[in-house]
């Protein structure tokens, strides 16, 4: 290996150290200035006015100047102390030049949110107003406690309360269910069940006769071999037989 190649290898190895020291020196000056100014300003008296309010910062600024002057005089009187001052400065620059968390974690920054999103469980939607209405009417005695409703729907009580609030169903205290008072929903506040005609048998209508929505008043037709019997609800003891 030639001398040039050796120097280049050494320079490559020392480059990270030099970069960190240079970065630390660049950060050290503004950091020390900011902290020194903040330390001086903390002595300001807001309860006073005029010169008395600024005496504290002025005194601390004077102490800083006197300290720097005393350090310069000591180093000038004993030049060997310069090595110690230089060592302290290099150590401070080395610490200040540490890579920021954002610089050291750039590779994992983009992947972490994706993993967290993939592992996060998808929360089920809250029960609808119609589902709440069905559950309320199913367990009413005559009112419904919130705990009983949650147990019937097999859901946490806080989710049931959130669903009731979202559906606009009022919840109050001292609601009696089975004679026991607790927090719940009064029967007067139950949402009405949605009308549904599916699966409901309709009345049998004789041909040529108008339909009647009231199944109690509609005639019932029974067809047998060779005859048709019409049960008339208006005449409970008589039937019309048509051959």
C-alpha positions in Angstrom: 0.0 0.0 0.0 1.4 3.3 -1.0 1.6 6.3 1.3 -1.1 8.1 -0.7 -3.5 5.2 -0.3 -2.6 4.9 3.4 -3.4 8.6 4.0 -6.6 8.3 2.1 -7.7 5.3 4.2 -6.9 7.2 7.4 -8.7 10.3 6.1 -11.8 8.1 5.3 -11.8 6.7 8.8 -11.3 10.1 10.5 -14.0 11.8 8.3 -16.9 10.8 10.6 -15.0 12.1 13.6 -14.2 15.4 11.9 -17.8 15.7 10.7 -19.2 15.2 14.2 -16.8 17.7 15.7 -17.6 20.3 13.0 -21.3 19.7 13.6 -20.8 20.0 17.3 -18.9 23.3 17.0 -21.6 24.7 14.8 -24.2 23.8 17.4 -22.2 24.7 20.5 -21.9 28.4 19.9 -25.7 29.1 19.4 -26.6 26.8 22.2 -24.2 28.4 24.7 -25.4 31.9 23.6 -29.1 30.9 24.0 -28.6 29.4 27.4 -26.5 32.3 28.7 -29.1 34.9 27.5 -31.9 32.8 29.1 -30.0 32.6 32.4 -29.5 36.3 32.4 -33.2 37.1 31.6 -34.5 34.8 34.3 -33.3 37.4 36.9 -35.6 40.1 35.5 -38.1 41.5 38.0 -41.5 41.8 36.5 -42.9 43.2 39.8 -40.6 46.3 39.5 -40.3 49.0 37.0 -37.4 51.1 35.6 -33.8 50.3 36.3 -34.6 48.2 39.3 -36.3 45.6 37.1 -33.2 45.2 34.9 -30.6 45.0 37.7 -30.6 41.3 37.8 -29.9 40.7 34.1 -27.2 43.4 34.2 -25.5 41.8 37.2 -25.5 38.4 35.6 -24.1 39.8 32.4 -21.3 41.5 34.3 -20.5 38.1 36.0 -20.3 36.4 32.6 -17.9 39.0 31.3 -15.8 38.9 34.5 -15.6 35.1 34.3 -14.4 35.2 30.7 -11.8 37.8 31.6 -10.6 35.8 34.6 -10.3 32.7 32.5 -8.3 34.5 29.9 -5.9 35.9 32.5 -5.4 32.5 34.1 -4.7 30.8 30.7 -2.3 33.6 29.8 -0.5 33.3 33.1 -0.3 29.5 32.8 -0.3 28.5 29.1 -0.4 24.8 29.9 -4.0 25.2 31.1 -4.9 25.8 27.4 -4.7 22.1 26.8 -7.3 21.5 29.5 -9.6 24.2 28.0 -9.1 22.7 24.5 -9.9 19.3 25.9 -13.1 20.5 27.5 -14.1 22.3 24.3 -13.5 19.2 22.2 -15.5 17.1 24.6 -18.4 19.6 24.5 -18.3 19.8 20.7 -18.2 15.9 20.5 -21.3 15.7 22.7 -23.1 18.5 20.8 -22.4 16.8 17.5 -24.3 13.7 18.2 -26.7 12.8 15.3 -30.3 13.9 15.9 -32.9 11.2 16.4 -34.4 12.1 13.0 -31.0 11.5 11.3 -30.4 8.2 13.0 -33.9 6.8 12.5 -34.6 7.8 8.9 -34.7 4.1 7.7 -37.4 3.1 10.2 -39.4 6.2 10.1 -41.4 5.3 7.0 -41.9 1.7 8.0 -43.1 2.2 11.6 -46.4 3.9 10.8 -47.2 1.2 8.2 -46.7 -1.5 10.8 -48.6 0.3 13.4 -51.5 0.8 11.0 -51.5 -2.8 9.9 -51.5 -4.1 13.5 -54.1 -1.6 14.8 -57.5 -3.4 15.2 -60.4 -2.0 13.2 -63.1 -0.9 15.7 -66.6 -2.1 14.9 -69.3 0.6 14.2 -71.6 1.7 16.9 -75.1 0.1 17.0 -77.6 1.9 14.8 -80.8 3.6 16.1 -82.9 0.7 14.8 -80.7 -1.9 16.5 -81.0 0.1 19.8 -84.8 0.3 19.4 -85.1 -3.5 18.9 -82.9 -4.1 21.9 -84.8 -1.6 24.1 -88.2 -3.1 23.2 -86.8 -6.6 23.8 -85.7 -6.0 27.4 -88.1 -3.3 28.5 -89.5 -3.8 32.1 -91.0 -1.3 31.5 -87.9 0.9 31.2 -84.3 -0.3 30.5 -81.1 0.2 32.5 -78.0 1.0 30.5 -76.2 -2.0 32.0 -79.0 -4.4 31.0 -79.0 -3.0 27.5 -75.3 -3.5 27.2 -75.6 -7.0 28.5 -78.3 -7.8 26.1 -76.4 -6.4 23.1 -73.1 -8.0 24.4 -71.2 -4.7 24.1 -69.2 -2.6 26.6 -71.3 -0.1 28.5 -69.3 2.8 27.2 -70.0 1.9 23.5 -73.7 1.5 24.3 -73.7 5.0 25.9 -71.9 6.4 22.9 -74.4 4.8 20.5 -77.4 6.1 22.6 -75.9 9.6 22.4 -75.2 9.4 18.7 -78.8 8.2 18.1 -80.3 11.0 20.2 -81.8 8.7 22.8 -81.8 10.4 26.2 -80.3 8.6 29.2 -81.1 9.7 32.7 -80.7 8.6 36.3 -83.3 7.0 38.7 -84.9 5.0 35.9 -86.9 2.0 37.3 -86.5 -1.4 35.7 -88.1 -4.2 37.5 -88.7 -1.9 40.4 -84.9 -1.1 40.8 -83.8 2.5 40.1 -80.6 3.1 38.1 -79.2 4.9 35.0 -81.2 4.1 31.9 -83.7 4.9 29.3 -87.4 5.6 30.0 -90.0 3.7 27.9 -91.4 7.1 26.7 -88.0 7.8 25.0 -87.8 4.4 23.1 -87.5 4.9 19.4 -90.4 3.3 17.5 -89.7 0.1 15.8 -89.4 0.4 12.0 -92.5 -1.0 10.2 -91.9 -4.1 8.2 -94.5 -6.2 6.3 -92.1 -9.1 5.5 -93.4 -12.4 6.8 -96.8 -11.0 8.0 -99.6 -13.1 6.5 -102.3 -11.1 4.8 -106.0 -11.8 4.9 -107.6 -14.0 2.2 -109.8 -11.9 -0.1 -112.7 -13.3 -2.1 -112.4 -12.7 -5.8 -114.1 -9.4 -6.7 -114.1 -8.1 -3.1 -112.1 -5.1 -1.9 -109.1 -5.7 0.3 -109.5 -4.9 4.0 -106.3 -4.1 6.0 -107.9 -5.2 9.3 -107.5 -8.9 9.4 -110.1 -9.1 12.2 -112.9 -7.8 10.0 -111.9 -9.7 6.8 -113.8 -12.8 5.9 -111.9 -16.1 5.9 -112.4 -18.4 3.0 -112.0 -22.2 3.3 -112.1 -24.2 0.1 -113.0 -27.9 0.3 -114.0 -30.5 -2.3 -117.2 -29.5 -4.0 -117.8 -26.5 -1.7 -116.4 -23.1 -0.4 -117.1 -22.0 3.2 -116.9 -18.3 4.0 -116.5 -17.5 7.7 -118.0 -14.1 8.3 -116.6 -12.4 11.5 -119.8 -10.3 11.7 -121.8 -13.4 12.3 -119.8 -15.6 14.5 -122.3 -18.5 14.6 -123.1 -18.6 10.9 -121.1 -19.6 7.9 -122.0 -19.1 4.2 -121.6 -22.3 2.2 -121.3 -22.0 -1.5 -121.6 -25.1 -3.5 
